[in-house]
Structure formats: C-alpha cells, structure tokens
Amino acid sequence: MRLWRTLLFVPANQRRMLDKIVSLPADGFIFDLEDTVPPAEKANARAMSKETIAKTPGNKSWVRVNAVPSGFLHEDLEAFVGAQGLAGFVVPKQDSVGDVAAVDRMIGSIETRKGLALGSTSIIVMIESAAGVLSAREIIGGAARIESAVYAGGEDGDMNVSLGATWSSEGPEMMFVRQMTFVAARANNIQYPLDGVFSNVRDPEAFRRDTLLSKRLGFRGRTVIHPTQIDIANEIYSPTAAEIDYAGRVIAAYNEALARGVGSTTVDGKLVDVAMAKTAQNTLDLVAKIKAQGA
C-alpha cells in the first residue's frame, strides 16, 4: 500500500492545469470528473485526463469518478479501468455499504470483460455525509479493493450541508465526524487514512495549523486543492529529524533491554515497552516508505 501525503485535485477538463502537474511535487494526483466538471464537459474531461494520465510517470494518477446516482459513473469506469498509468478511482459520496458494493461490482464486471484480474483496480472511498460517517466502518470494509478513505470535510462542503453545522478546524463542530472517519479507517486496517481538503488557499498558516492537527489526529496524508499546499503537507506528514532520532534511540534501548531479559526501559525519562517500540518502529518504517517512493 502506497503512502499518499498529498493528493492534488486537478479539474480534468482544464488543459492549463493538466499540463502543469508533471512539475509538481505531490505524491499523487486526482483527476476530477465530478463536482468541478459540468455535465456538458464530462466526455471531454475523460478524454483529456486519460491522455494526461498516460504521460504521467509513476502510476500516481487517480480519477475521481461521479457518484453512484449521477448517471455518469458507468461511463467513467468504462473509460478508465485498465488505463495506462491509473492508480485507481476516488469514489465520492459513499453513504452506505450498498454504495461501495455497487461500485465494486461495476468495476469487477469491467475488469472481467477486459481480461484483467478481478480486484486489480484500487479505490479510495470518500465519506461526505452524516450517513456515511455512521456507516463508515462498514463502507471502508465493504470491498477488498479499497486502499484508503478520505474524510471529506472541507469548509461549507457536502459534509457541512449534511450536518447543518458551522465549519471549524479545531472546534467541536466537525471534530466528531473527522475522528469517527479516521477511527473507522484504522479499524479496517487502513494504514494511511487521508484527511480532506482545506478550502482557503489564501491562508497558508491556517492550512499549516490544520495539517499539524491532522497529523496529531493520526492522518498520514490529505487531499489538497492548490499547488502551494503541497510542500507544507509533505513536510508535516513526514517525520521530523527529532522524531526520527528519538525513534532510533527507542528501538536501540528496547532491543538492549530485551537482550538483558527485561521487557521495558526508559528513554529521555519516558517508559519504553513493546507498545512504545512498535510506535517507534512505525516512524522508522514511514521514513523508509517515503525514501523508497522517492518522495
């Protein structure tokens, strides 16, 4: 499973933006066929994004398809299942396990008809409503092809419409649904759950604060909507030099303790036992993953 610290949304029918992505340091891209593309432009967006994905190295291109009830989903899937360079699909507005089951069956049918291995096409599910949050554990566990899940809680977006709540970053208004989506992902052994977009692209300091909060909550990456957000998020979701140093010392001290027949020790005055050693190893594994991906 890949680590996606940053997945940049790109409107799939805007040539100027499509041509820029090869120079951007995002871990991946989401070619958006849904909300940013009007109905009359859907076919053009499919053609333009398919051409761009084929030329984008690294198999780091995702396509956000249209939602199940839209009438456009089957055409989206038909166009991209098996496409060169495709990492998978980002599936919006997943409100129930029935939604993800329907998408899973549709993709599986196309895979079979195209001679592809059943289940070979990955998906990332987006949780965007009160119903989706309450069913998040079942949704995220609803298909073996699910690679990750996104808490889609951008300011005044679909989640706010569903809840009727005022949006805030650190306040209680959105925190329950944000944490609930994250916990549901981790309960399904999703290694790298994804936080959603931060809508105010003119306030990089607010974006930084929100992304630091996101990391503290446990998210390991997020979707972004502007190139200026990429470097900030990549930095924050990568372990710091101090975190790496501490993790290395924890592993060394714990292994030394085990060699002495002891199951615990201290580092910097803090207790270290098997749980703390696992946390430290997870940090070192994350560093190795980032290096291996060339990020």
DAUR-V942134 format. One record per pair of residues at least 6 apart in sequence whose C-alpha atoms are under 7 Angstrom apart, sorted by the first residue. I is the first residue (numbers start at 1). GAP is how many residues later the second one is. Records with the same first field share a line. If there is no record, write none. Layout:
I: GAP + GAP
This chain:
1: 146
3: 189
4: 23 + 24 + 217
5: 22 + 215 + 216 + 217 + 228 + 229 + 232
6: 20 + 21 + 22 + 215 + 216 + 217 + 218 + 224 + 227 + 228
7: 19 + 20 + 21 + 22 + 23 + 215 + 216 + 217
8: 18 + 20 + 21 + 22 + 215 + 216 + 217
9: 20 + 21 + 22 + 23 + 214 + 215 + 216
10: 7 + 8 + 19 + 20 + 21 + 22
11: 20 + 21 + 25 + 26
12: 19 + 20 + 21 + 33 + 36 + 37
13: 24 + 31 + 32 + 35
18: 34
22: 34
25: 205
26: 204
27: 268
28: 32 + 33
29: 31 + 32 + 33
30: 31 + 32 + 33 + 34
31: 18 + 31 + 32 + 33
32: 31 + 32 + 33
33: 9 + 12 + 31 + 32 + 33
34: 30 + 31 + 32
53: 8 + 32 + 33
54: 30 + 31
56: 29
59: 26 + 27 + 28
60: 26 + 27
61: 24 + 25 + 26
62: 24 + 25 + 26 + 27 + 28
63: 25 + 26 + 27
64: 25 + 26 + 27
65: 8 + 11 + 24 + 25 + 26
66: 6 + 7 + 26
67: 6 + 24 + 25 + 26
68: 31
77: 30
78: 32
81: 30
87: 35
88: 33 + 34 + 35
89: 33 + 34 + 35
90: 33 + 34 + 35
91: 32 + 33 + 34 + 35
92: 33 + 34
93: 33 + 34 + 35
94: 6 + 31 + 32 + 33 + 38
95: 34 + 36 + 37
96: 36 + 39 + 43
97: 41 + 42 + 45
100: 39 + 42
101: 41 + 42
104: 39
108: 10 + 11
111: 6 + 7
112: 6
119: 26
121: 24
122: 23 + 24 + 25
123: 22 + 23 + 24
124: 22 + 23 + 24 + 25
125: 23 + 24 + 25
126: 23 + 24 + 25 + 26
127: 6 + 23 + 24 + 25
128: 23 + 24 + 25 + 30 + 31
129: 29 + 30 + 33
130: 32 + 33
133: 44 + 47 + 48
136: 45 + 48
137: 47 + 48 + 51
140: 6 + 9 + 45 + 48
141: 47
148: 42 + 44 + 45
149: 36 + 44 + 45
150: 43 + 44 + 45 + 46
151: 27 + 30 + 43 + 44 + 45
152: 7 + 44 + 45
153: 6 + 43
154: 42 + 43 + 44 + 45
155: 12 + 44
156: 11
160: 6 + 7
165: 8
166: 7
167: 6 + 7
168: 6
169: 41
182: 11
185: 8
192: 27 + 28
193: 26 + 27 + 28
194: 25 + 26 + 27 + 28
195: 19 + 24 + 26 + 27 + 28
196: 26 + 27
197: 25 + 26 + 27 + 28
198: 9 + 26
201: 25
208: 24
211: 22
212: 24
215: 22
220: 17
221: 16
239: 44 + 48
244: 39 + 40
247: 33 + 34 + 36 + 37
250: 17 + 27 + 30
251: 26 + 29
254: 10 + 11 + 18 + 19 + 23
257: 6 + 7 + 8
263: 10
264: 8 + 9
265: 6 + 7 + 8
266: 6
